[in-house]
Amino acid sequence: MLKIILQAQKKLSPFNERARDLRIQNTPLWLLQRDALAPYTSREQEVPANARMPISHEPMIVYRDNLFFDPPYIRAFMETALRKNRPVRAAFALDDPAFREHALPLSTSYTPAGNLYLADLWYYPEGPVADPEPLVVDLQSREVGYYHVPSYMAGQRGNLIFHVPQRAMMSIDCWTHIFIADVVFGLFKRANRVELQLNNDLAFKLKVLGKAVYEGRQVLECSELVTIGKNCVIDPHAIIHGPTTIGDNVTVGAGAVIENCIIGNDVNVSQGCQLMLSVVGDGTFLPFRAALFMTTIMENSMVAQNTCLQMCVIGRNTFLGAGSTFTDYNLIPAPIRALDGNDQLKNSNRPVLGGCVGHNCRIGAGMIIFPARTIESDVVLAASRERRVVDRDVKFADSDHHKLKNASQHTVLYRPQQPESDSW
């Protein structure tokens, strides 16, 4: 079957990079798409934005390259499409809580059609035709609580919960969608599947219990739920609870606590670090007592000691100084606004939300970043009397390196070089 990939040229803020090149669950989005569709396609062709679709009368799958989908969703979509044997387009219903609460807010890629929202994923049995039939795939969402908090934090929402799908699909239009894809549609979904399998599959349950008894570990610590790669050095006083995946050449120091995380290759987790429901990219360095909660860090970044990240997304090749704090709770009960797919501030539909830092940034020690604020790629921020609290989005033009005589030594990687008049 032929696979047609429609290019989404929009670069996401604050990364200044296309969605297909960003990492989801520590894997480039384009590679996740390829792996999910591998059982159904044998050839592929990329189509630039605004170009005509190729003329062909063979079966094909067409999708835009800013879509995140997992194998269970694609399996359900393709089984239904092949059974119907007519042109279909992926669609969502508003009564699906996982889509309504997590995928739809801040998005710009869906097309409204009555009480449905159409996504950029099609199946054509005999080549492209007009007006394919909408195909709604039930995401099979389940309510999962993630905070046990006083009632005043929950506001009018009641308990703080996620609607976790068993089948995941959404467009990546802004940085908050990376958070949703990694945490809600990723780590929470994986833990939910393990829980359901333990409850419903007696053979799997006995296998896990047997492995825990054989290894002399607690159930969540056994090797059936904690996967560790090659050449890893893990201190016996570290605590690792599954489901967790740890890559190759990883070092974990004494007193570190890791719960339901994805840890990439060549990662160093030092003494006393706390990692919960987080994705840590390849080559990341976490000095002692760094804390991550529901946070994504892309590859080759460093979060210095005593820094706390909650519900954040951090780009690649970025340094965050010691003692910095990314706050996630709005002290005044007003909606938290974040940048949508058109770089406009809109209601994020989240009662708590951290911030986002782009690629190749250098953030000094002791900074405080307000909820949902972003720092653009290639920015340098040094703590000073004038700026220690980041209460608004920081653009490249606001970078402190523009004020320095040796500004040229800071390499700019993710935006075109600006004229000197814009840099000083």
N, C-alpha and C positions, 0 to 999 in steps of 0.2 A: 504494500500500500504506500502511496505517496504522502509525504508530510510537507505541507506548505507553512512556512514560518513568516508571519507578517511582522515587520520591524516596528517597534514603538520607539520613536526617536526622542521622546521627552526625557530629559535628564532630571532625576529626582533631587529635590532639595533635602538636606544641605550637601549631598554627596557630589553633585554635578556629574553624575554618571547614570547611564541607562539602567533600568531595572534588571535586565537580563544579565548584567555583569556583577550585580551585587550578590552577596552570599545569603542564602536562606538555609538554616540548619547546617551551617558551615560548609555548604556546597554551592557553587555558582548556580544561579537560577536556570540558566540555559542547560546545564548538565542535569539538574533535577527533571526538567521537561523531557530531555532526551531519554533518560532512564525510564520514566513513567510510560512513555509511548513506544519504547523499544519492542514490546511483544506484538505490536500492531503495524509497524512501519518498517520498510526496508530502504527507502530513499527519501531524501529531503531536498527542499529548495527554499532559499530565503528570498522574500519579496520586499524591496525597499518601500518606505512610506510613500503613499500616493501613486504607486506603480500599479499597472494592470495585473490582474490574476492571470497565471498561465492558462492557456486553453488546453484542456485535457478531458477525456471522457472515462478515465479510470477512477476507482475509489480513492478518496483522499481525506485526510484530516487537515484542517486549517485552523491555526490559532495565532494569537498575537503574543509576542515574546515577553510581555510583562505579566503573564498569567502564572500563578503558582497553583499546581494541582498535584495530588498524591496518587499512587497506584490504585487504591480502592475507589476513588472517584472516577478515574479514567476507566477502570474495569466496569463499573456500573453504567457509565455513559456509553461505552462501546457495545456492551451486551444489549442494551436497549436499542441503540441505533442500528445495530446489525439485524436485530429481530424485526424492527420496523422496515428496514431496507428502503428508506426514503430520506431525503435531505433533512437534517435537523440542526438546531443551534442550541447550545447550552443556555439554560435560563434558570432563574431563581424566583421563588415565591416569597412575598413579604412575610408570610406566616412561618417561614423557616427562621427560627431565632438566631442561629449561628450567622446566617447571612445578614439579617436585619441589624443585629447588635454589633457585629464585628467587621464584616466585609464591606457593607454599604457605606457607613460613615466615612467622610473625607474622600470617597472614591469619585472618579470622573470617567471611568471606562465603560460603565454599564449603560445600556440603552433601554429606557422605560418603554414598556409595551403593555398597556392596560394595567393589570395587577401583577405583571411579571417584570423582571429586569433581565435583559439579554446580555450574555457575555460573549466575548470574541473567541469562541470555540465552535467549530462546525464539523459535521461529517457529511460528505457527499458521496453517494454510491456510484454516481456516473458523472462526476465533474460538477463544477459550481453552477447553481441555478438560483433564481431570485426567490425570495420569501420562503426560506426553509422553516419547517415546523419547530416551534419551541419545545425543548426537551428539558423537563424539570427533574433533576436527580435529588432525592431526599438526602440531605447531609447527615441525617441520623444524629442530631445534636442531643447533648445531655447536660443538664445543669451541674456545674462543679463549683463549689465555694473555694475562694482563694484567700480570704481574710476573715479572721474572727475579730471583729472590731466593735467598739461602742456604737450604739445606734445613731449617734449624731454624725458619724463618718459616712454612714450609708445613705443619709438624707432620705429623699422620697423613693429611692430605688429599693429599699429594704436591704437584704443581705447583699454583700459584694460577691458577685458570681460571674463566671464565664459560661457561655454556651459552647461546649466543646463538641465538635463534630467527629464522627467516625470516618467520614469522607470529606476531604478538604479541597476547596477550590476558591480562589479569589484573585482579583487583579492587584498588583503591587503598584499603586499610584502615588504613595507618599511614604515617609519613613515610619509612620505608625503602623502601616500594613506589614512592614518587616517584623515589628514587635508582635503583631497578631499571628503572622505566619510561623514565627519561631516558637512563641510561647503557647498561645491558645490552640492554634491548628497544628502545633508540633509537639512540644514537650508534654502539655496537658493531655493531648490526644493519645500519645504513646502510653502514658501512665494509665489512662482510662482503659485502653485496650488490654493492658496487662491485668488490671483489676477485673475486668469482665472475663478474661480468660481464666483467671484463678477461680472465679465464682462458678463458671459454667463448664470448664474443661477439667474433669477429675484427673485425667492422665497428666496434664500439665501441672496441676496443683501438686500431685504426688512427686513429680519430677523435681519441682522446685524445693519441696520439703526434704526430699531425699538428698539433694545436693547440699542444702543448708546443714543437715545433720552430718553428712560425710565431711564437710569442710569445717565443722564446728563454728559456724557463723549464724548470725541472725538471718531471717528469711530475706530481708531486703538487701543484705550484704553479700549474698552468695553469688557465685560466678554465673548462675543462670540469669540473673538480673543485672549484674555489673560486668560489662564487657571491657576487657583491658587489652590494649595492643602489645606490640613487641618492645623490648628494651625499656620498660618503664621501671622507675624507682619510686616506690610508694612506702612512706614511713608507716610502721605498724600502728602508730598512734593516730593516724588519719582515719576519719569516718567517711565511708562512701556508701550511700544508699541508692539502690536502683529504682526504676530503670535508668541506668547511666551508661554512657558509651565514652570510653577513654581511648585516644589514638596511640600512635607509636611514639617512643622516646619522650614520654611525659614524666615529670618529676613532681611528686606531691609531698609536701613537708609535714612535719609533726603538727598535730592539732588542727589540721585543715578539715573542713566539713564540706562534703559534696553531696547534694541531693538532687536526683532527677535532672542531670545535665548532659550536654554533649560537649566533650573536651576534644579539641583537635590534636594534631601531631605537633611534637616539639614544644609543648606548653610547659611552663614552670609555674606551679602553684606553691607558694612559699608557706611558711609556718603560720598557722592561725587564720588562714583565709576562709571565708564563708561563701560558698557558691550554691545557690538554690534556684532551680528552674531557669537555668541560664545556658547560653550557647557561647563557647569560648573558641575563637578561631585559631588556626595553625600559627605557631610561633609566638603566641601571646605570653607575656611575662607578668605575673601577679605577685609583687613583693608581699611581705608579711602583713597580715590583718587587712588586706583588701577584701571588700564585701560586694558581692553581686547578687541581686534578687530580681528574677524575671528580666534579665538583661542580655543583650546580644553584643559581643565584641568581635569584630571582624579581624582578619589575620594580621600578625606582626605588630600588634599594639601593646602598650604597657599601661597598667593602672597602678600607680605608686601606693605605698603603704598608707593605711588608715583612710583610704578613699572609699566612699559608699555610693553605689549605683543601684537605683531601683527603677525598674520598668524603663530602661534606657536602651538606645542603640548607638554604638560607637563604631566608627569607620575604621578602615585598615591604616596601618602605619601611623598610628596616633599615640601621643603621650598625654596622660592625665596626671597632674602633679599630686603630691602627697596631701592628705587631709582635705581633699575636695569633696563636696557633697552635692549630689543631684537630688533635689527635693521632688516629691511626687504628689503631695497632698495640698490642695488649695485651701488655705486657712479661711478664706471667705467663701461661703457656699454658693459660688457662681460657677457656671459651666467652664471647664478647662477647654480652651481653644487651641487648635493646632493647625499647621499648614496642610491644606488639601492638595489634590493632584494639580490644581492650577495655582499653587503657591498663595492661596488666599486663606486667611484665618477663619476657621469654621469650628462649630461645636464638635469636639472629639468623641462625644458619647462615652467618655470614660471618667469615673469619679476620681481616679488617681492615675497619674501618668508622669513618667520621668521626661528627660530631655534627650537630645540627639546631637552627636558630634560627627562631622564629616570625616573625610580621609585626610591624612597627612597634616593633622593639627598638633599644636603644642600648647597645652594648657598648664599654666603655672599652679603652684601649690596654694591650698587654702581658698579655692574659689567656691562660691555657692551659686548654683544654677537653679532658677525657678522652674516650676513644672512646664513641660511642653516647649521649652525654649530650644532653639537650634543654634549650632555654631557651624558655619560653612567650612567646606574643605579648604585646606592650606592656611588656616587662620592661626596666628600666634597670639595668645592672651597671657599677659603677665599681671599677677596680682599687684595692686598699687592702692594708694589712698583714694584715688579717683574711681577705681574699678576693682572691686572684690566680689560684688554681687552682680550676677548676670540676670537682669529682669526683662530683657527683650532679645529678640533674635540678633545674632552677630553675623554680619556679612564680611566678605573678604576685604572690602574697603575699610572696615573697622579694625582690621588686624593691627596689633601693636608693632609688628615688624616694619611697617611703613615709616615709623617714627625714628628708626634706628639708622645710624650711618652705614652699618654693614648689612642692610636689608637684602642686598643681592645674594648673600650667602644662604638665605632661606629659599629652598627649591620649591617652586610652584608647579604642581603636577596635575591638578584637576580643574583648571580653568585657563583660558587663553591669557597670555601675558598682557597686562594692562599698560597703557601709555604712562610715562613717568608722571605726568600731571595728575593721574588718578592714583598714584602709588605713594605720593609724598604729601 
